[in-house]
Amino acid sequence: MDILQHYHNQPPRNEIFFPRKLEIPEDNRINLHGVRGSGKTALILDYILNYNLDEVLYIDYLDPNIRFNQISPIKLQKFILDNSITLLIIDNYTPHLDITLDINKIIIISRVDLNLEKYLSIKLFPLDYEEFLVFEKGVNININFNHFLKLGTLPVKGHSIKNNILTLKNFFEHKFTYQEQSVLIILAIYQTKRLSINQLYLHSKERFKISKDWFYAKIKEFEREGIIYFFNDIYQKGGKKMILFDFAFGRYLAIGQPFITQFDTMVAISLIKHQIDFKTLGIYGYLTIDGELITPAPFESEESILKKSYSKFSLYKKYNIKKITILTVTNQYSYNIGDITFEAMPFYEWSVCPSQYFN
């Protein structure tokens, strides 16, 4: 059977799918991109159910059946016209592919923004806490949040408490090369630390053989994809704070990682997903452009925070901080010192109310 006919006759399907916040727009040329494991393919497979499947063609360029059976643009265009295809999905797109096709709508799926001319670029992140709740069947707030802490943000089919380690193991082994895996372990070890890329390279070089050029290129690739993020620090000079894209994945790669590291990562990733501009302020948290300091303090008591607030008040004034939001696991309280408002709240409350807590 012709390979295109095979794809047309047997489009893939989701075994299970939970709704995401991101909706595919009506634009006719779309580049959907996001970090590996974020759920891009599942989102599109759900989207195409809105169409007559006879008019849809889905091609995954990682399918081994086309490794030695390349599809020419002429052949593809002919198939589109002969079969009245109105929607073409190209998954795992690579830049060498010719996409100048005469068709109503094309959606290209990639890990990074391809910056394609005349294409609308939309980014899909892994789950935020609000999306995670859709996956949960329970209604107990504490149980739901504990599951989130254990499972993380990857919307993997069958993700559950019972098989969580196996799920992360499979993701690690199948989504990354052996050399990439080694780099990821180093990144997890130094999660939330302030380092330069050269320092990360030296730490890696101590543990396994690696080319400096390859390492620098891979870090840039990871950063572009959204596997890691580097944040400028306005308080401490030298290096940038480094965050992995998923706190549970980081914990899997580095046993014994402190809980504050995971909690700190949760906060930073939430700010990124809500598109909040911020910089780090040393160990004190994340300072937004609106003058709000977001401080991760999962278990610290109100008395301890109050004492620190007085001792650091001059620092807060120096950086023109207007409000300090203290993120906790369960604690909730508020007070004022001078003209600065201090408000503590559980992470799960803060993260699902962007219209109220994110300006």
N, C-alpha and C positions, 0 to 999 in steps of 0.2 A: 504494500500500500504506500502511496505517496505520503511523505512525512507531513506535509501541510494538511492533507486530507485526514491523516491520523489525528493531528492536533484538533482539527475542526470537529471530528466525530466524537472525540473523547476529551472534552475540556475537564480540567481538574475541578474538584469541589471541596469545600470545607466540610470536615466531619462535624465540627462545632464552631460557632462563631458568636462572639459577644460584641454588641455595638460599641463603636468608638466615637469620640467627640468629633474627629475630623470627618468631614463629608466631602466626597468627590464633587467638584464644581462642574458646571455645564460646559466649560471651555473645551474646545475641540483638540487642543494640543496641551498635554499635561505631562510634567515630569514629577512623579511621586518618588521622593527619596527619604532615606532615613537609615539609621544604624541597623546592622544585621540583627535579626531577632525582634524587631519592633512591630512586626505584624503587617507589613506592606502587602504581601501577596494575599493574605487572608482578607484584608480589607477590599482588595480589588475583586477577589473571587466572590465576595458577597455583593459587591457593586454590580457585577455583570448579570446578576439575577434579575435586574431591572430591565434587561434586554431580552429580545428573542435570541436564544443561543445560536440559532442558525445564522445570525448576522454577526456573531462574535468569533474572533480568532485570537487565541492565547498562545504565545510562543515563549517558552523559557529557554534562554540561551545557555543555561547550565545543563540542560537535558543531554545526556550522553549520546542520544540518537542522532544529534546533529553535529557532534564533534567532527566527524569525518564525512558529513553529508550537509555541507553548507547550503544555505538557502540564498539564492541570488535575488537582488532587488527586482529583476525582471520577472522571475518566477513568482515571487511574492505578490507583485502588482497584478499579474495575470490571475492568480488565485483569488485575490480580493475582488476583482471585477467579475470573474466567472461565477463567484458564489455570493455576490451582493453583500459582501462584508462591510458593515458600517462602523464597527469598533474593533480596533487592533490593540492588543496588549502585548508589549514586549517586556518581559521580565528579565532581570539580570543583564541589562543592556551593557554593551561595551562600545566604546567610542568609534570603533572601526565600522560599525554597521551603518548602512545607508538607509535613512528614514525619510527620504524625499518621496513620499508615496501619495497617490491620489486616493484619499479615503476620508470619510467624514470625521472620524475621531481616532486619535492615537493616545494611548497612555503608556509612558515609558517608566519602568520601575528600576531604580538604581540605589546604591548605598549613599552616594554623594550627589550634591546638586550639580547637574551637568551643564548648567548655564546655556541651554539650547535656545537659539534664536526663535522667537515667536512661540515659545513654550511657557506655560504657566508653571512655576516651580512651587510645589507644596511639600512640606516636611512632616513626616509622621514620627513622633517620639514613642518610646515605650510607654506603658501605662502610667498615668498619674494615679493618685490615691482614689479620686472620684471614679475613674474608669475601673480601677481594681474592684471597687465595691459591686460593680455589675457582675463580676465573676463569682462573688461570694453569695452563698445562699442564706447565711445567717443574718440576724438583725442585731446581734449583740455588738456594741461599739468596740468594747475591749477585745473581744475575740477576733473581730474583723481586722483591727489594727495589728494584733499579734500575728495574724496570718500574713498581713502585708510585710511585716518585719522579716518574717521567715522566707517568704516567697519572692519578694522583690517585684520588679516592674516588667519582666519579660512575659508577653502574652502567649506563652507556649501551650499548645493543646495538651490537656491532661495534667496541667500544672496543679499539684496538690501537695499538702503537707507530707503525705506518705511517700511520694516519689520525687520530692524536691531535689535531693542530691543527685539522683539519676538524671533528672531533667537538665540540671546545670552541667553535669558531666557530659551529656550528649551534646549540648550546645557548645561547650568548650572544645570538644574533640572534632565536631563536624563543621563548625563555622570558622575555625582558625587553623592555619598551618602550624606545624610543630614549632617553627621559629617564632611565629606570632604568639603562640602559647607561652613560650619562655618570657617574652617581653611583657605579656599581660600579668604574669606572676610577679614580676618586678614592680610593675605599676600598682598592683594590689598591695604589695608590701609597703609601698610609700604613699598609699592613698591619703589624701588631705594634707600631705606635707608640702613645704615650699622648696622647690628644687628647680634647677636649670635642666635643660635637655642634656647638657653635657654631664651633669651629675648623674642623671638617670642612665646615661650610656656607660659611665664608669662603674656604677653598681651592677649593670648587666654584664659588662666585660669581666667582672670578677667571678661570675657564675657560669658563663657559657661563652663559647667562641662566637664572635659577632663582628661584622664590618661596621665601622663608624658611619659611613655613607648610607648603608642600608638602614641602620638604626634611626638616623635622623629622618630619612625619607619615610620610614614606617610610622614614626611618631607623628609626622605631619599628616600622613594618610589617616591615621587613627583620629587625629584632631579634626580633620576635615569631615570625616564620617560621623563623628559625634561619639566615638568610643571613649575618648578622654577630653577633658576640658582643662584649660589653664586660665587662672584668674590673676589679674594684677592686684598687688597689695599696696595700699596707700600708707600703711603704717610700718611694715617691715620691708626693707630693701633687700634685693638679691633673691632671684628665683621667683617662681610663680606657684600659687597653690594648685595642686593637681587633683582632679576628681574623675573617677571612673563613672561610666554611664549608668551603672546599676549597683546598688549597695549590697544586694544579696549575692551577686556574682563576685564582687570583690571579696566578700567574706568567705565564699567557697574557695577562692584562690589563695587566701591567706588566713589559715586557721589561727585563731587567737587574736584576730583583729578586734580592738576595743569597740564597745558599743557606741561610744561617742563618735568614732570614725564613721560608722554606718549611719548614725543619726545626722551627723554633719553633712554627709553625702546626700541623704534624703532631702534636706533643706535646700542645698545648692541646686539639685536637679529640679526641684519644684519651682524655684525661681527661674531657671532656664526655660522650663516648659511653659511657664506663664509669661515668657518674654519680658522679664523684668531686668532692666539694666542695673548692674551693681559691680562693686569692687569689694575685695576683702579688706577688713580692718584688723589685721593681725589675728590674734586668738579670740577677738571680741565678736566676730561674726561678719555679716554681709551688709554693706552700706549701699542703699539704693540711691539713685540720682535725686529722689524726692526727700532725702535726708532721714530715711528710716533705717535703723540698725536692726537687722534680724539676727538674734543670738540663739544658737542651739544650746540648750541646757536641760537635757532630758529628765534628770532626777534631782537637780539642785533645789534646795529648799528656798522658800520666800525670804527667810532671814538671811541666808547666805547671799542671795542675789541683791537684797537691799543693801547689805554692807558693802558689796562690791560696787554698787551703783553710786554710793557716796564717794568712795575712794577714787572712782574713775570719772567723776562728774566733770572735772576740768578737761579731760580727754574728749568727752562727748561734746562739750561746748567748742573745743578747738576745731572739731570737724563738722560743726553746725548741724548736729543731730537734733531732730525735732521729736522723734518718737523712737522708743526701743521696744521691739516685740520679742519677747522671750518665749521660745518654743520648747515645750515640755512633752512628756509622755502623758501625764494626767493632770498636773497642777494647773490652777487657774487663779489669777489674782491681778490686781492693778494698783498703781499708786503714782503720784507725781513728786518730782523733785525739781523745784524751781519751775521753769516753763517746759520741762521735758516730761512726757507721759511714758510710763513703763507699764506694759501690759503683757501678762503671761497667759498662754493658752496652749491646749494640746495641739500637737502637730496635725492630727486628723481633722480638727475643726478649722484650723487656719488654711490647710491645703485645699479644702473643698469649697471655699468661699472667696474666690478671686475677686469678685466684684466688690466685696466689702473690705478685704485685707490687702489687695494689690491695687495700687493706684493706677 
